[in-house]
Amino acid sequence: MILISGVSIDVLLLVLLVLVFSSSLHISVSGSSFSLTDTKQVQVNEEMEALLQWKSTFINQTSLLLPSWNRNSTNGTISPCKWYGITCNDDGIITELDLAGLGLQGALHDLNFASFSNLVRLDLSDNKIFGFIPSQIGSLSKLTHLYLLNNSISGFIPQEIGNLHSLTNLWLSFNQLNGSIPSSICNLTNLIGFSVRSNNLSGIIPRDIGNLKSLSALFLSSNTFTGSIPTSLNNLTNLRRLFLHENHLSGSIPQDIGNLRSLYHLSLYMNKLTGSIPTSVGNLRNVTQFSLSDNQLSGSLPSEFGNLTMLTLLSVDSNSLSGSIPASIGYCIELTYLNLGNNNFSGGIPNELANAGLLEYLQLNDNNLSGTLSSSFGKLQHLKVLNLADNYVEGNILSEFGSLYDLQILSLRSNKFSGSIPEEIANLHELRILDLSQNNLSGLIPRNIGNLRKLLNRLEDISQITYYASENVELNMVIKGITAPLPIFLSYTSAIDLSSNSIEGNIPMEIGSLKGLYMLNLSHNHFSGDIPANVGDMSGLESLDLSWNKLSGNIPQSLTSMDSLGFMNLSYNKLSGKIPEGTHFETLSWDGSVFIGNNLLCGSPTKNVCKGDQSIGSTNAVAKDDQEDADEGLLFYGVIAMGFVVGFWGLFFVLLLKKEKWWTVYWETVDSVAVGIACRTKKKL
């Protein structure tokens, strides 16, 4: 062994080999590192170019539109990670693109989706994006959130969207998509939220929709889907919100719908569903809103609804349900909205309803309900709308109604209520609409009706009498002589309708203080006396009907100053005197129908001449005769003058000619003129 300064040659060779290997390894690794960096930069460049290319196709090109999207804004680096709406990972690769609500106007299919292989979230909602969803969207294998809602995207949903196995949220609502839901959607087993509401989609709901067991929200409403509700929906035990309303779905409600125990909002209204409501609904103990209105359902209302103690809204109106209203509904102590209207329910209104003390909207109209009302209704202190119209309820109107201080609408029309209107009604200071028409009411209008404070001035508040957008309160009333739905959504709507009863006495002067009233109908009663002179103070009135009563006296002149009045009917009373004149007033009855049946009225548009107008007519007749005499006098003297001219100049002309044959003609003419003068003279004498 050779030693150099105490170190063997073998050891030196070993160290040298290690150094050489280390250097070689470093070069290899460095080369590999450079290669990886180069690949990333290529992808970054590709993503950046794809975004800039897409931006260049926008219709609304302005300097304010995504100003950071340009090559000069990268601060010397070649990366779009600092651009608006862009999120990148640690390697500078785009993972999120969030451009919601910017008003972008471009085609979705102009975006090269293949350039964004690492994209996790894409949000283009609330823009004006159009075009179709390209099939290459299926290449975004890492995508978890896709939001394209509220745009103008059209065309089909591509089958390739079923390749996005990582997708948890797919929101395509409020667009113009057509065609059907592709069956490949059922492959997205990680999907939590799926919405295609408010599009033009058709066809059936995929039968395997029940495979999406992670689904929490399913919104398919406001399309034209047909067929039945798939029974596989019962497998979606995590489902919390199910919106299938406003479609053309038929068949029955799945019997096992009660399996959806996590459900808190079920909306099936405005379809063509038939059959009965399954009793399994009683298992939906977490449900808060349950709407089945506007279908063709029959049978009874299950008493199991009483199990739904979390229920705040129950709407089954406009079906063919029958039987009695179950008393168990009163156990729904959280209930604020109950609409059972437009069905065939019969029997009495259960007293137990008063236990639902939070009720704000109670609509039982257009059924066959009978019996009397319990005084326990006075416990519903939060009521805003009470609609019992078109039933057979009888007895007196409850004085307890006067304690419902939040009440805005009270409609008891077309029942069998009798007795007088309780004075306590005037305590309802929030009341906008009072409809007691078509009953057997008698007595007088309460003098304190002027205490209805909400009607003292024109309603200018913007509050609407609605529970939420899909549950508008709608009443049928006689508006301008025609029975029609009253548009409650208009905040200024207000009305009092007491027509078709046997109410008597005078119309109280206090009613004239209701300047905010939109419609007043007192027709078909037994009112007598004068029309209050201050009725013209009701400056907001657009419809006034006092026909078919026993009103007498003159029509108040103040009516002519009501420029807002668009309809008026005073027919079939005992009114007298001259009809007031006014430019707008005269347009209310150009044919006289407003005043028909009042034989003592005179003036336009009737044919009766008023007494004061007769003397004026006689004076005009005398003046006309004098004018005729003057005209005859002028004619008389004109004839004499003409006779003189003809006699003198005619004789002169004949003598001048000295032709004998003219003499005969001359004397015939003179005779004719003489006879004419004689006749006129005799007539004058």
C-alpha positions as CSV (number, residue, x, y, z in Angstrom):
1,M,0.0,0.0,0.0
2,I,1.4,3.4,-1.0
3,L,1.1,6.2,1.6
4,I,1.0,9.8,0.7
5,S,1.5,12.0,3.7
6,G,-0.1,9.3,5.8
7,V,-3.1,8.8,3.5
8,S,-3.4,5.7,1.4
9,I,-3.9,5.9,-2.4
10,D,-7.1,3.7,-2.0
11,V,-8.7,6.3,0.2
12,L,-7.9,9.1,-2.1
13,L,-9.3,7.2,-5.1
14,L,-12.5,6.5,-3.1
15,V,-13.0,10.1,-2.2
16,L,-12.4,11.1,-5.8
17,L,-15.0,8.6,-7.0
18,V,-17.5,10.0,-4.5
19,L,-16.9,13.5,-5.7
20,V,-17.3,12.5,-9.3
21,F,-20.6,10.6,-8.5
22,S,-21.9,13.5,-6.4
23,S,-21.2,15.9,-9.3
24,S,-22.9,13.6,-11.7
25,L,-25.9,13.2,-9.5
26,H,-26.2,16.9,-9.0
27,I,-26.1,17.5,-12.7
28,S,-28.8,14.8,-13.3
29,V,-31.1,16.2,-10.6
30,S,-30.6,19.8,-11.7
31,G,-31.3,18.7,-15.3
32,S,-34.5,17.0,-14.1
33,S,-35.5,20.0,-12.0
34,F,-35.1,22.3,-15.0
35,S,-37.1,20.0,-17.1
36,L,-40.0,20.0,-14.6
37,T,-40.0,23.8,-14.3
38,D,-40.1,24.1,-18.0
39,T,-43.2,21.9,-18.2
40,K,-45.0,24.0,-15.6
41,Q,-44.3,27.2,-17.5
42,V,-45.7,25.7,-20.6
43,Q,-48.9,24.9,-18.8
44,V,-49.1,28.4,-17.3
45,N,-48.6,29.9,-20.7
46,E,-51.3,27.7,-22.1
47,E,-53.7,28.7,-19.4
48,M,-52.9,32.4,-19.8
49,E,-53.3,32.4,-23.6
50,A,-56.6,30.5,-23.2
51,L,-58.0,33.2,-20.9
52,L,-56.7,36.1,-23.0
53,Q,-58.2,34.5,-26.1
54,W,-61.5,34.1,-24.4
55,K,-61.5,37.7,-23.2
56,S,-60.9,38.9,-26.7
57,T,-64.2,37.3,-27.9
58,F,-66.3,39.3,-25.4
59,I,-68.9,41.5,-26.9
60,N,-68.6,44.2,-24.2
61,Q,-65.0,45.1,-24.7
62,T,-64.1,48.1,-22.4
63,S,-61.1,49.2,-20.5
64,L,-62.9,48.5,-17.3
65,L,-63.6,44.8,-18.1
66,L,-61.0,42.7,-16.3
67,P,-58.2,45.3,-16.7
68,S,-55.7,43.1,-14.8
69,W,-56.0,40.5,-17.6
70,N,-53.0,41.4,-19.7
71,R,-49.4,40.4,-20.1
72,N,-48.1,43.6,-18.6
73,S,-49.8,43.1,-15.3
74,T,-47.7,40.1,-14.3
75,N,-44.8,42.1,-12.8
76,G,-42.1,40.6,-14.9
77,T,-43.3,37.0,-14.3
78,I,-45.1,34.9,-16.8
79,S,-48.1,34.0,-14.6
80,P,-51.8,35.0,-14.4
81,C,-52.1,34.2,-10.7
82,K,-52.5,37.9,-9.7
83,W,-55.3,38.5,-12.2
84,Y,-58.8,39.2,-11.0
85,G,-60.8,36.1,-10.2
86,I,-57.8,33.7,-10.5
87,T,-56.5,31.4,-7.8
88,C,-53.4,29.3,-8.3
89,N,-51.7,26.5,-6.4
90,D,-48.1,26.6,-5.1
91,D,-46.9,25.6,-8.6
92,G,-48.6,28.6,-10.2
93,I,-51.2,26.5,-11.9
94,I,-54.8,27.8,-12.0
95,T,-57.2,26.0,-9.7
96,E,-60.1,28.4,-9.4
97,L,-61.8,30.8,-11.8
98,D,-64.4,33.0,-10.1
99,L,-65.9,35.7,-12.4
100,A,-69.4,35.8,-11.0
101,G,-71.5,39.0,-11.5
102,L,-69.3,40.9,-13.8
103,G,-71.7,41.2,-16.7
104,L,-69.5,39.3,-19.1
105,Q,-70.9,38.8,-22.6
106,G,-69.2,36.0,-24.3
107,A,-69.7,32.5,-25.6
108,L,-69.0,29.7,-23.1
109,H,-67.8,27.3,-25.9
110,D,-65.1,29.8,-26.8
111,L,-63.3,29.0,-23.6
112,N,-60.7,26.2,-24.1
113,F,-61.5,24.0,-21.1
114,A,-58.8,21.5,-22.1
115,S,-56.2,24.0,-20.9
116,F,-57.3,23.9,-17.3
117,S,-56.7,20.3,-16.2
118,N,-56.2,21.3,-12.5
119,L,-59.3,23.4,-12.2
120,V,-61.2,22.7,-9.0
121,R,-63.8,25.5,-9.0
122,L,-65.4,27.4,-12.0
123,D,-68.0,30.1,-11.2
124,L,-69.3,32.2,-14.1
125,S,-72.8,32.8,-12.6
126,D,-74.8,36.0,-12.9
127,N,-73.3,37.1,-16.2
128,K,-74.6,37.3,-19.8
129,I,-72.8,34.3,-21.1
130,F,-74.4,32.5,-24.0
131,G,-73.6,29.6,-26.3
132,F,-73.6,25.9,-25.4
133,I,-71.7,23.8,-22.8
134,P,-68.9,22.2,-24.8
135,S,-68.3,18.4,-24.4
136,Q,-64.6,19.1,-23.5
137,I,-65.9,20.3,-20.1
138,G,-65.8,16.6,-19.3
139,S,-61.9,16.7,-19.2
140,L,-61.9,18.8,-16.0
141,S,-61.5,15.7,-13.9
142,K,-60.6,17.6,-10.7
143,L,-63.5,19.9,-10.8
144,T,-65.7,20.0,-7.6
145,H,-67.8,23.1,-8.1
146,L,-69.4,24.2,-11.4
147,Y,-71.6,27.3,-11.2
148,L,-73.1,28.5,-14.5
149,L,-76.4,29.8,-13.2
150,N,-78.3,32.9,-14.3
151,N,-76.9,33.3,-17.8
152,S,-78.2,32.7,-21.3
153,I,-76.6,29.4,-22.0
154,S,-78.6,27.2,-24.4
155,G,-78.3,23.8,-26.0
156,F,-78.1,20.4,-24.4
157,I,-76.4,19.3,-21.2
158,P,-73.5,17.2,-22.6
159,Q,-73.2,13.5,-21.6
160,E,-69.6,14.1,-20.9
161,I,-70.5,16.1,-17.8
162,G,-71.0,12.7,-16.2
163,N,-67.2,12.2,-16.3
164,L,-66.7,14.8,-13.6
165,H,-66.6,12.3,-10.8
166,S,-65.2,14.8,-8.2
167,L,-68.1,17.2,-8.7
168,T,-70.0,18.1,-5.6
169,N,-72.0,21.1,-6.8
170,L,-73.5,21.5,-10.3
171,W,-75.7,24.6,-10.7
172,L,-77.1,25.3,-14.2
173,S,-80.3,27.1,-13.2
174,F,-81.8,30.1,-14.8
175,N,-80.6,29.5,-18.4
176,Q,-82.1,28.4,-21.7
177,L,-81.0,24.8,-21.7
178,N,-83.2,22.3,-23.5
179,G,-83.3,18.6,-24.1
180,S,-83.3,16.2,-21.3
181,I,-81.1,15.5,-18.3
182,P,-78.4,13.1,-19.4
183,S,-78.4,9.7,-17.6
184,S,-74.7,10.1,-17.0
185,I,-75.6,12.6,-14.3
186,C,-76.4,9.6,-12.1
187,N,-72.7,8.7,-12.1
188,L,-71.8,11.8,-10.0
189,T,-72.1,10.0,-6.7
190,N,-70.3,12.8,-4.8
191,L,-72.9,15.4,-5.9
192,I,-74.3,17.4,-3.0
193,G,-76.2,20.1,-4.9
194,F,-77.8,19.8,-8.3
195,S,-79.9,22.6,-9.9
196,V,-81.3,23.0,-13.4
197,R,-84.4,25.0,-12.3
198,S,-85.9,27.6,-14.7
199,N,-84.7,26.2,-18.0
200,N,-86.5,24.6,-21.0
201,L,-85.6,21.0,-20.1
202,S,-88.0,18.3,-20.9
203,G,-88.3,14.5,-20.9
204,I,-88.4,12.4,-17.7
205,I,-86.4,12.6,-14.5
206,P,-83.6,10.0,-14.8
207,R,-84.8,6.8,-13.1
208,D,-81.4,6.2,-11.4
209,I,-81.4,9.7,-9.8
210,G,-81.5,7.7,-6.5
211,N,-77.8,6.8,-7.0
212,L,-76.9,10.3,-5.9
213,K,-77.0,9.4,-2.2
214,S,-74.9,12.3,-1.1
215,L,-77.4,14.8,-2.6
216,S,-78.7,17.4,-0.2
217,A,-80.4,19.8,-2.7
218,L,-82.2,18.8,-5.9
219,F,-83.8,21.6,-7.9
220,L,-85.6,20.6,-11.1
221,S,-88.4,23.1,-10.9
222,S,-89.8,25.4,-13.7
223,N,-89.1,23.2,-16.6
224,T,-91.4,20.9,-18.7
225,F,-90.4,17.5,-17.2
226,T,-93.0,14.8,-17.8
227,G,-93.6,11.3,-16.5
228,S,-93.8,10.2,-12.8
229,I,-91.6,11.0,-9.9
230,P,-89.0,8.2,-9.8
231,T,-89.4,5.9,-6.8
232,S,-85.6,5.8,-6.5
233,L,-85.8,9.3,-5.0
234,N,-86.7,7.6,-1.7
235,N,-83.1,6.5,-1.5
236,L,-81.9,10.1,-1.1
237,T,-81.9,10.0,2.7
238,N,-79.6,13.0,2.9
239,L,-81.9,15.2,0.8
240,R,-82.9,18.4,2.5
241,R,-84.6,20.4,-0.3
242,L,-86.6,18.9,-3.2
243,F,-88.0,21.3,-5.8
244,L,-90.0,19.7,-8.5
245,H,-92.7,22.4,-8.9
246,E,-93.9,24.0,-12.1
247,N,-93.5,21.0,-14.4
248,H,-95.8,18.5,-16.1
249,L,-95.2,15.6,-13.8
250,S,-98.0,13.0,-13.5
251,G,-98.8,9.9,-11.5
252,S,-98.8,9.7,-7.8
253,I,-96.6,10.9,-5.0
254,P,-94.2,7.9,-4.1
255,Q,-95.7,6.1,-1.1
256,D,-92.4,5.9,0.7
257,I,-91.6,9.6,0.4
258,G,-91.6,9.5,4.2
259,N,-88.1,7.9,4.0
260,L,-86.7,11.3,3.2
261,R,-86.3,12.1,6.9
262,S,-83.8,14.8,6.4
263,L,-86.1,16.8,4.2
264,Y,-87.1,20.2,5.4
265,H,-88.5,21.8,2.1
266,L,-90.7,19.8,-0.3
267,S,-92.2,21.7,-3.3
268,L,-94.4,19.8,-5.8
269,Y,-96.9,22.4,-6.7
270,M,-98.2,23.2,-10.2
271,N,-97.9,19.7,-11.7
272,K,-100.5,17.0,-12.8
273,L,-100.0,14.7,-9.8
274,T,-103.0,12.4,-9.0
275,G,-104.0,10.0,-6.3
276,S,-103.9,10.6,-2.6
277,I,-101.3,12.1,-0.2
278,P,-99.3,9.2,1.3
279,T,-99.7,8.9,5.1
280,S,-95.9,8.4,5.3
281,V,-95.6,12.2,5.1
282,G,-96.0,12.0,8.9
283,N,-92.4,10.7,9.0
284,L,-91.1,14.0,7.6
285,R,-90.6,15.5,11.1
286,N,-88.0,18.0,10.0
287,V,-90.0,19.4,7.1
288,T,-90.8,23.1,7.5
289,Q,-92.4,23.9,4.1
290,F,-94.7,21.5,2.2
291,S,-96.4,22.6,-1.0
292,L,-98.7,20.4,-3.2
293,S,-101.0,23.1,-4.5
294,D,-102.3,23.2,-8.1
295,N,-102.4,19.5,-8.8
296,Q,-105.1,16.9,-9.2
297,L,-104.8,15.2,-5.9
298,S,-107.8,13.6,-4.2
299,G,-108.7,11.8,-1.0
300,S,-108.5,13.2,2.4
301,L,-105.8,15.3,4.1
302,P,-103.8,12.9,6.3
303,S,-104.1,13.4,10.0
304,E,-100.4,12.5,10.1
305,F,-99.7,16.1,9.2
306,G,-100.1,16.8,12.9
307,N,-96.8,15.0,13.5
308,L,-95.0,17.8,11.6
309,T,-94.4,20.0,14.6
310,M,-91.6,22.0,12.7
311,L,-94.0,22.8,9.8
312,T,-94.3,26.5,9.0
313,L,-96.0,26.3,5.6
314,L,-98.6,23.9,4.3
315,S,-100.2,24.6,1.0
316,V,-102.5,22.0,-0.7
317,D,-104.9,24.5,-2.4
318,S,-106.4,24.0,-5.9
319,N,-106.8,20.2,-5.8
320,S,-109.8,17.9,-5.3
321,L,-109.2,16.9,-1.7
322,S,-112.3,16.1,0.4
323,G,-113.4,15.1,3.8
324,S,-113.0,17.1,6.9
325,I,-110.0,19.3,8.0
326,P,-108.1,17.2,10.5
327,A,-108.1,18.7,14.0
328,S,-104.5,17.5,14.3
329,I,-103.4,20.4,12.1
330,G,-103.7,22.4,15.3
331,Y,-100.6,20.5,16.7
332,C,-98.4,22.3,14.1
333,I,-97.7,25.0,16.5
334,E,-95.0,26.6,14.3
335,L,-97.4,27.0,11.4
336,T,-97.6,30.5,9.9
337,Y,-99.1,29.8,6.5
338,L,-102.0,27.4,5.9
339,N,-103.8,27.3,2.5
340,L,-106.5,24.6,2.0
341,G,-108.5,26.7,-0.5
342,N,-110.1,25.5,-3.7
343,N,-110.9,21.9,-2.6
344,N,-113.9,20.0,-1.6
345,F,-113.4,20.0,2.2
346,S,-116.6,19.8,4.2
347,G,-117.7,19.9,7.8
348,G,-116.8,22.5,10.4
349,I,-113.6,24.5,10.8
350,P,-111.9,22.7,13.7
351,N,-111.5,24.8,16.9
352,E,-108.0,23.3,17.3
353,L,-106.7,25.6,14.6
354,A,-106.6,28.3,17.3
355,N,-103.7,26.3,18.9
356,A,-101.5,27.3,15.9
357,G,-101.1,30.7,17.5
358,L,-98.4,31.8,15.0
359,L,-100.7,31.6,12.0
360,E,-100.4,34.7,9.8
361,Y,-102.2,33.4,6.6
362,L,-105.2,31.2,6.8
363,Q,-107.0,30.5,3.5
364,L,-109.9,28.0,3.6
365,N,-111.9,29.6,0.7
366,D,-113.8,27.8,-2.0
367,N,-114.7,24.6,-0.1
368,N,-117.9,23.2,1.3
369,L,-117.2,24.1,4.9
370,S,-120.2,24.7,7.2
371,G,-121.2,25.4,10.8
372,T,-120.3,28.4,12.9
373,L,-117.0,30.0,13.8
374,S,-115.6,29.5,17.3
375,S,-114.7,32.5,19.4
376,S,-111.3,30.9,19.8
377,F,-110.3,32.5,16.4
378,G,-109.6,35.6,18.6
379,K,-106.5,33.8,19.8
380,L,-104.8,34.0,16.3
381,Q,-103.3,37.3,17.2
382,H,-100.7,37.2,14.4
383,L,-103.3,36.8,11.5
384,K,-102.7,39.0,8.5
385,V,-105.0,37.2,6.0
386,L,-108.2,35.4,6.8
387,N,-110.0,34.1,3.8
388,L,-113.2,32.0,4.3
389,A,-114.9,33.0,1.1
390,D,-117.3,30.8,-0.9
391,N,-118.3,28.3,1.8
392,Y,-121.5,27.7,3.8
393,V,-120.4,29.1,7.2
394,E,-123.2,30.7,9.1
395,G,-123.9,32.6,12.3
396,N,-122.8,36.0,13.3
397,I,-119.5,37.6,12.4
398,L,-117.3,37.3,15.5
399,S,-116.8,40.4,17.5
400,E,-113.5,38.7,18.5
401,F,-112.2,39.6,15.0
402,G,-111.7,43.1,16.3
403,S,-108.8,41.9,18.4
404,L,-106.8,40.7,15.4
405,Y,-104.8,43.9,15.2
406,D,-102.4,42.7,12.5
407,L,-105.2,41.7,10.1
408,Q,-104.9,43.2,6.6
409,I,-107.4,41.1,4.7
410,L,-110.8,39.7,5.9
411,S,-112.8,38.0,3.3
412,L,-116.1,36.2,4.3
413,R,-117.8,36.7,1.0
414,S,-120.5,34.2,-0.3
415,N,-121.3,32.5,3.0
416,K,-124.4,32.5,5.2
417,F,-123.4,35.0,7.8
418,S,-126.2,36.9,9.4
419,G,-126.8,39.7,11.9
420,S,-125.0,43.0,11.8
421,I,-121.5,44.0,11.2
422,P,-119.8,44.2,14.6
423,E,-118.4,47.6,15.5
424,E,-115.2,46.0,16.7
425,I,-114.2,45.6,13.0
426,A,-113.2,49.3,13.1
427,N,-110.4,48.3,15.5
428,L,-108.5,46.7,12.7
429,H,-106.2,49.6,12.0
430,E,-104.1,47.5,9.5
431,L,-107.1,46.4,7.5
432,R,-106.8,46.9,3.7
433,I,-109.5,44.7,2.3
434,L,-112.9,43.9,3.9
435,D,-115.2,41.7,1.8
436,L,-118.5,40.7,3.5
437,S,-120.5,40.5,0.3
438,Q,-123.1,37.9,-0.6
439,N,-124.2,37.0,2.9
440,N,-127.4,37.6,4.9
441,L,-126.1,40.6,6.9
442,S,-128.6,43.3,8.1
443,G,-128.5,46.3,10.3
444,L,-126.4,49.4,9.8
445,I,-122.8,50.2,8.7
446,P,-121.0,51.0,12.0
447,R,-120.5,54.7,12.4
448,N,-116.9,54.2,13.5
449,I,-115.9,52.8,10.1
450,G,-113.8,55.9,9.7
451,N,-111.4,54.5,12.3
452,L,-109.8,52.1,9.7
453,R,-106.5,54.0,9.8
454,K,-104.9,52.1,7.0
455,L,-107.5,53.5,4.6
456,L,-107.4,57.1,5.7
457,N,-104.6,57.9,3.2
458,R,-103.4,56.4,-0.1
459,L,-101.2,53.4,0.6
460,E,-97.7,54.2,-0.3
461,D,-95.7,51.5,1.5
462,I,-94.0,48.9,-0.7
463,S,-94.8,45.9,1.5
464,Q,-96.7,43.2,-0.2
465,I,-99.2,40.8,1.3
466,T,-97.3,37.7,0.3
467,Y,-95.7,34.9,2.3
468,Y,-93.0,34.2,-0.3
469,A,-92.7,34.5,-4.0
470,S,-94.6,31.3,-4.9
471,E,-97.4,31.8,-2.4
472,N,-99.2,35.0,-3.5
473,V,-102.4,35.8,-1.7
474,E,-105.2,36.2,-4.3
475,L,-108.8,37.1,-3.8
476,N,-111.8,37.1,-6.1
477,M,-113.8,40.3,-5.8
478,V,-116.2,42.3,-7.9
479,I,-113.9,44.9,-9.4
480,K,-115.5,47.6,-11.6
481,G,-118.6,45.4,-12.0
482,I,-116.8,42.2,-13.0
483,T,-115.8,39.4,-10.7
484,A,-112.1,38.9,-11.0
485,P,-108.9,38.1,-9.0
486,L,-107.8,41.2,-7.1
487,P,-104.1,41.8,-7.6
488,I,-103.0,41.7,-4.0
489,F,-99.3,42.0,-5.1
490,L,-100.0,45.7,-5.7
491,S,-99.1,47.4,-2.4
492,Y,-101.8,50.1,-2.8
493,T,-104.8,47.7,-3.2
494,S,-107.6,48.4,-0.8
495,A,-111.3,47.6,-0.9
496,I,-114.6,47.4,1.0
497,D,-117.3,45.2,-0.4
498,L,-120.6,44.9,1.5
499,S,-122.7,44.2,-1.6
500,S,-125.6,41.7,-1.9
501,N,-126.8,41.8,1.7
502,S,-129.7,43.4,3.5
503,I,-127.9,46.3,5.1
504,E,-130.1,49.3,5.6
505,G,-130.1,52.9,6.9
506,N,-128.0,55.8,5.6
507,I,-124.5,55.5,4.3
508,P,-122.5,57.1,7.1
509,M,-120.7,60.4,6.5
510,E,-117.6,58.9,8.2
511,I,-117.0,56.7,5.1
512,G,-115.9,59.8,3.2
513,S,-112.8,60.0,5.4
514,L,-111.4,56.8,3.8
515,K,-109.3,58.7,1.3
516,G,-107.0,55.7,0.7
517,L,-109.8,53.4,-0.4
518,Y,-109.4,52.0,-3.9
519,M,-112.8,50.3,-4.3
520,L,-116.2,50.7,-2.5
521,N,-119.1,48.4,-3.4
522,L,-122.4,48.8,-1.4
523,S,-124.7,47.6,-4.2
524,H,-127.7,45.3,-3.8
525,N,-128.7,46.4,-0.3
526,H,-131.4,48.5,1.3
527,F,-129.5,51.8,1.9
528,S,-131.7,54.9,1.9
529,G,-131.3,58.6,2.3
530,D,-128.8,60.8,0.5
531,I,-125.4,59.9,-0.9
532,P,-123.0,61.6,1.5
533,A,-121.8,65.0,0.1
534,N,-118.2,64.3,1.2
535,V,-117.9,61.1,-0.9
536,G,-116.0,63.3,-3.3
537,D,-113.2,63.5,-0.6
538,M,-112.3,59.9,-1.3
539,S,-109.5,61.0,-3.6
540,G,-108.1,57.5,-4.1
541,L,-111.3,55.9,-5.1
542,E,-111.3,54.2,-8.5
543,S,-114.4,52.1,-8.4
544,L,-117.8,53.1,-6.8
545,D,-120.9,51.0,-6.9
546,L,-124.1,52.1,-5.1
547,S,-126.5,50.5,-7.4
548,W,-129.7,48.7,-6.5
549,N,-130.5,50.5,-3.3
550,K,-133.1,53.0,-2.2
551,L,-130.9,56.1,-2.2
552,S,-132.6,59.4,-2.8
553,G,-131.8,63.1,-3.2
554,N,-129.4,64.7,-5.6
555,I,-126.1,63.3,-6.9
556,P,-123.4,65.1,-5.0
557,Q,-121.5,67.7,-7.1
558,S,-118.3,66.5,-5.4
559,L,-118.3,63.3,-7.5
560,T,-117.3,65.4,-10.5
561,S,-114.0,66.3,-8.9
562,M,-112.9,62.6,-8.5
563,D,-110.4,62.3,-11.4
564,S,-109.2,58.9,-10.1
565,L,-112.7,57.4,-10.6
566,G,-112.7,54.9,-13.4
567,F,-116.0,53.1,-12.7
568,M,-119.2,54.3,-11.1
569,N,-122.7,52.7,-10.9
570,L,-125.7,54.6,-9.3
571,S,-128.4,52.7,-11.2
572,Y,-131.7,51.5,-9.8
573,N,-132.1,53.9,-6.9
574,K,-134.5,56.8,-6.2
575,L,-132.1,59.6,-7.1
576,S,-133.5,62.9,-8.4
577,G,-132.5,66.3,-9.7
578,K,-130.1,67.3,-12.4
579,I,-127.1,65.0,-13.1
580,P,-123.9,67.0,-12.3
581,E,-121.7,68.0,-15.2
582,G,-118.0,67.5,-15.5
583,T,-115.5,66.6,-18.2
584,H,-114.3,63.4,-16.5
585,F,-117.6,62.7,-14.9
586,E,-119.4,62.5,-18.2
587,T,-116.9,59.9,-19.5
588,L,-118.1,57.4,-16.8
589,S,-121.5,56.9,-18.6
590,W,-121.7,58.0,-22.1
591,D,-124.6,55.6,-22.7
592,G,-126.5,56.5,-19.5
593,S,-126.3,53.0,-18.0
594,V,-124.8,54.5,-14.8
595,F,-128.0,56.3,-14.0
596,I,-130.7,53.9,-15.4
597,G,-133.5,53.1,-13.0
598,N,-133.6,56.6,-11.5
599,N,-136.7,58.0,-13.2
600,L,-136.5,61.4,-11.4
601,L,-133.0,62.2,-12.7
602,C,-132.8,64.7,-15.5
603,G,-130.1,66.2,-17.8
604,S,-127.5,64.5,-20.0
605,P,-127.2,61.6,-20.7
606,T,-130.8,60.9,-19.8
607,K,-133.7,62.1,-22.1
608,N,-135.4,63.9,-19.2
609,V,-135.4,67.7,-19.5
610,C,-134.9,69.5,-16.1
611,K,-137.4,72.2,-15.1
612,G,-134.9,75.0,-15.3
613,D,-134.0,73.9,-18.8
614,Q,-137.7,74.1,-20.0
615,S,-138.0,77.9,-19.6
616,I,-134.8,78.3,-21.5
617,G,-136.3,76.1,-24.2
618,S,-139.5,78.3,-24.4
619,T,-137.4,81.4,-24.8
620,N,-135.5,79.8,-27.5
621,A,-138.7,78.8,-29.3
622,V,-140.1,82.4,-29.2
623,A,-136.8,83.7,-30.6
624,K,-137.0,81.1,-33.3
625,D,-140.6,82.2,-34.3
626,D,-139.5,85.9,-34.4
627,Q,-136.6,85.0,-36.6
628,E,-139.0,83.2,-39.0
629,D,-141.4,86.2,-39.1
630,A,-138.4,88.5,-39.9
631,D,-137.4,86.2,-42.7
632,E,-141.0,86.2,-44.2
633,G,-141.1,90.0,-44.0
634,L,-137.9,90.3,-46.0
635,L,-139.3,87.9,-48.6
636,F,-142.6,89.9,-48.8
637,Y,-140.8,93.2,-49.6
638,G,-138.4,91.4,-51.9
639,V,-141.4,90.2,-54.0
640,I,-142.8,93.7,-54.2
641,A,-139.5,95.1,-55.4
642,M,-139.1,92.3,-57.9
643,G,-142.7,93.1,-59.2
644,F,-141.8,96.7,-59.7
645,V,-138.6,95.8,-61.6
646,V,-140.3,93.3,-63.8
647,G,-143.4,95.5,-64.5
648,F,-141.5,98.7,-65.4
649,W,-138.5,97.3,-67.3
650,G,-140.4,94.5,-68.9
651,L,-142.9,97.0,-70.4
652,F,-140.1,99.2,-71.5
653,F,-138.3,96.3,-73.1
654,V,-141.4,95.2,-75.0
655,L,-142.3,98.7,-76.3
656,L,-138.7,99.1,-77.3
657,L,-138.9,96.0,-79.5
658,K,-142.4,96.9,-80.8
659,K,-143.1,93.3,-81.5
660,E,-146.6,92.3,-81.0
661,K,-145.8,88.7,-80.1
662,W,-144.2,89.8,-76.8
663,W,-147.3,91.5,-75.5
664,T,-149.0,88.2,-74.6
665,V,-145.9,86.9,-72.7
666,Y,-145.6,90.2,-71.0
667,W,-149.1,90.4,-69.6
668,E,-149.0,86.7,-68.5
669,T,-145.9,87.5,-66.4
670,V,-147.5,90.6,-64.9
671,D,-150.6,88.6,-63.9
672,S,-148.4,85.9,-62.3
673,V,-146.5,88.5,-60.2
674,A,-149.7,90.3,-59.2
675,V,-151.2,87.1,-58.0
676,G,-148.1,86.3,-55.9
677,I,-148.1,89.7,-54.3
678,A,-151.8,89.4,-53.5
679,C,-151.3,86.0,-51.8
680,R,-148.4,87.2,-49.7
681,T,-150.3,90.3,-48.6
682,K,-153.3,88.2,-47.5
683,K,-151.0,85.9,-45.5
684,K,-149.4,88.8,-43.7
685,L,-152.8,90.3,-42.8
